[in-house]
Amino acid sequence: MLTKNIELFKIGDEYHLFNCLNSAIITMDKSTANKIKKSLKSNVLTMFSSEEVKLLENEGFLIEKMFDKNQPMAKRQNYLLSKHLLNKSRLKIEFALTNKCNFACPYCFEKSQINQKETANKALKKDTVDKLVRYIENSLNADVELLELVYFGGEPSLEKEIILNLNKTLAQLCVGKKIKFEYLLITNGFLLDADFIKKIKPNECRFVQTTLDGEKECHNQRRTNRNKINTFDVIVQNVNTLIENKIKTVIRLNVDKENVASIKKLLEAFWNIFDIKNKEFISIDIARVFGSDISYSLSEYEKIRACLLQLAFEKEIYKPSLSGAKLSAFCIAETLGKDISLDIYGDIYQCWDNIFDESKKVSTLNAFLAGNNTRETLALFEDVSLVNINNGKCFNCKYSDFCHGLCPQVRRRILHKEEENIYEHNKCKKIIRNRIKNEIKLVAKENKITTN
């Protein structure tokens, strides 16, 4: 029988059958699409030729009778296992190096928290880094194949010496244990001078993420220091130096109601700004600014996102992808285990959105080193677990491998009525369905461009 975990999209004169479980696509004409519709209603396959049946089997569209019925339970089990399984193939550490920043962006999520503490002194920084190395060394058991470190802040490039020294120490540690080491650097990009960039090793740096809020005039109004200097040109120069040195770089585009027009202009001019010779080392990430009076609602943002991605695709900045991943607790915020999000003071948090807010710390590095790492404070996010939020319906949804039930912090904001409740009236399903359809449109266009 045909799986119910499929969607049939009509795009122009073509029909595209999409498998939500494995992302397979079969493009067909109207006649074959009508046969698919009839088969879904009748569970009869006799109208298909042997060649069509074989193709449907090979692409995972034909299943055993109980397969679909077992999917909700399988998704639930995978989610719960990912929440509580202690021995994983990846150890992830999110490390906020400083609560200070050289920028004064109006929407920064840390704006009310970032000055609650004085910057850690040199001795305290060294103590925290030394303890973190010990913690990582203790946690690299036989199951771990990858150590992933995320540097953020504040502005992490204010602590370049820590970054370079810690990278060297962890790279040596991982070589000895035959484990892969990677790190991500989330930075405003302003202080990434050529000397520092030359010391970044492409085989260790998964990518550097920096942010532009539109073309120069708009960006400099929003992402600058208190003296309103021109940060745009410096960041662009630094990004070009990164990609010249073959460091993968992600340009994050923060979108709200005030800068969307400028973001479009930036995309239009993208390859006049960045090094076109090294396209493979630069990509974009479009993100919604949330929690502000000028933020788009979740459903409003989807229309804007689709428009921006279409433009980015046309300008050869964005490459469409339809790959999903099995529904899981993908974030430290709702998992037990050895992954941690910590600050330079050695305080541990359940979510990096809460970093440097002492009232929300859940443990300390000292406690974890002493073996007290069961983190009972997982309960902080248990009210928005997929078992509880949306009445557990995400396990029954064929689209959940593509949205993972939303970020736990967004779920919490919905629960507290700080965000539009897109669980109501299946708005979330419509959003993800449209995302998939839009990606298929772009994939189809890309294939036609390639074949022509």
Secondary structure, 3 states (H helix, E strand, C coil): CECCCEEEEEECCEEEEEECCCCCEEEECHHHHHHHHHHHHHCCCCCCCHHHHHHHHHCCCECCCCHHHHHHHHHHHHHHHHHHCCCCCEEEEEEECCCCCCCCCCCCCCCCCCCCCCCCCHHHHHHHHHHHHHHHHHHCCCCCCEEEEEEECCCHHHHHHHHHHHHHHHHHHHHHHCCEEEEEEECCCCCCCHHHHHCCCCCCEEEEEEEECCCHHHHHHHCCCCCCCCCHHHHHHHHHHHHHCCCCEEEEEEECCCCHHHHHHHHHCHHHHCCHHHHHHEEEEEEECCCCCCCCCHHHHHHHHHHHHHHHHHCCCCCCCCCCCCCCCCCHHHCCCCCEEEECCCEEECCHHHCCCHHHEEEEHHHHHCCCCCCHHHHHHHHHCCCCHHHHHHHHCCCHHHHCCCCHHHHHHHHCCCCCCCCHHHHHHHHHHHHHHHHHHHHHHHHHHHHC
